[in-house]
Amino acid sequence: MNTHEEIQVDILFVGAGPASLAGAYHLSNLIQKSSKNISIAIIEKSQNLGDHILSGAVMDPIAIKELIPNYLEEGAPVDALVNQCKTLFLTKNNQFSFPWTPALLGNKGYYLTSLSKLVQWLGKKVQDAGVDVFFETPGSELLYDGDKVIGVRTQSRGLSKNGEKKSTYQPPIDIKAKVTILGEGASGSLTESLIKNLNLREGKQPAVFSTGVKEVWEVPAENHRQGLVLHTLGHPLDKQTFGGGWVYHFKNNQVSIGLVTGLNYSKSDLDLHQEFQEFKRHPMIQKIISGGKPVSYGAKTISEGGYYSMPKLFGSGFLLIGESGGFLNAGRLKGIHCAIKSGMLAAETLLEAIEKEDYSEELLQQFQKRFENSWLKKELWKVRNFHQAFSQGLWRGLFHFMTQLLSGGRGLVDPLPSKEDYVSLKKISEGFEKTSNNKTQDLFLSGVYHEENQPSHIQITNPEVCGSRCLEEYGNPCLSFCPANVFEWLEKESKIQLNPSNCIHCKTCVIKDPYQIIQWKTPEGGGGPRYKEM
């Protein structure tokens, strides 16, 4: 018998990112024109709007114009207007400009923005529209009635590391809803459990990811070129590793600098944070940041599988939006407009469900149909093989990319094959050795904070593997791929120690772990990074 407190809402969004906020805002506006009276709620694991939100970011305004046509007059926190774009190939000490910028990377007329600030602005509009936003409320598990999703059970609070109830203990709450919309971002814990439970990837390609590591810098005025957007290939990544860098010149002498690395890399000693440090040591980057100071640091995974790896987006009582549903254009390095549009399409489907009082899979499949008939599908179809093109290295990837540009995304093979990121990692016996690097200083810039005395939200289900097979075969790659020093090797005990309070919620560990024995769940509400400029 269920003894948890229950809250009933009509529509529940999980995650206060751009997809959920756009969906809730659009739905609230649509409902005003209807005779229906419904309740809409959003649960969010962070303490404040935007705390866990990170992106580059250059925003294509196509979707936000549809959502809020007068978004500029309404004070949307867009920053500099992009006035110059360059694509560069970097060697260790030099750079070479591409003779032309691919149309996919053409950004003139778009806006640089801080996604965390954009989410803060949009979230306030959502709240003003009457939507309830519950902060510090992570979802622990989905609630089912057979294969029908009927809501979310929240994470309990006030447990000690040993699972004992402290004086601050608060039990879980069951939030029941007619439809639950998952907008958790890349590799969300509830989303992944739903995909596994209902086999939503059947007949689909595997999900593949990259991890972006980013800093915001304040630089001297003489080093700053407001509105300039740089994208790079090459150094510091080798020719077998997919990825590239960016440098975006915002207003007020601020610069966004980042490096994206495909998680299908093969080197067991590749350190994502260290690669980013090498990127910043390049003479071109040094010329920009010399005399400046970093003000913020963070990292996140990016859903880059494209159209063929998108899971089934609907079912009885649920929809998947934003990166939870794979809505991201990897070829354009953009996801904000995709997230917003997916939320809007979900809202239009929800309105139909509300008016017909039908929340079945048959009705909610209209979300898929709306997507297939939208400009968003046309855009994602053109890059359906983009990430997969680079699975065999940079030069082959560029060749495949050119054929895709000439053939509307098809290329020579359609679809290009794909495999899970973790299977690509090579063993030490194949020529790789383990190194370690210090990441503590950057952690301070992320503002990360977790209540120390709580159960670890990161678990290794078979820790014996870490001190035996993983150490021998891969040199414990978690010590390298985690950009936040969550995993620490204790030499005397010959074991991995977890430092979950360092976690910045990027989810790289659950994707790249070669044995798939790392589990990540949401920590006690409010814990995590505190992004303000990201």
Secondary structure, DSSP 8 states (H G I E B T S, - for coil): ---SEEEE-SEEEES-SHHHHHHHHHHHHHHHTSS----EEEE-SBSSTTTT-----EE-THHHHHH-TTTTTTT--EEEE--EEEEEEE-SS-EEE-SS--GGG--TT-EEE-HHHHHHHHHHHHHHTT-EEESS--EEEEEEETTEEEEEEE--EEE-TTS-EEEEEE--EEEE-SEEEE---TT-HHHHHHHHHHTTTTTS----EEEEEEEEEE--GGG--TTEEEEEEETTS-TTS-EEEEEEE-STTEEEEEEEEETT---TT--HHHHHHHHHHSHHHHHHHTT-EEEEEEEEEEE---GGG----EETTEEE-GGGGT--BTTTTB-HHHHHHHHHHHHHHHHHHHHHT--SHHHHTHHHHHHHTSHHHHHHHTTTTHHHHGGG-HHHHHHHHHHHHHTTT--SSSS-----GGGG---GGGT--------HHHHHHHT-B--SSS--SEEES-THHIIIIIHHHHS-THHHH-TT--EEEETTTTEEEE-GGG-----HHHHH-TT--EEE---STB-B---S--
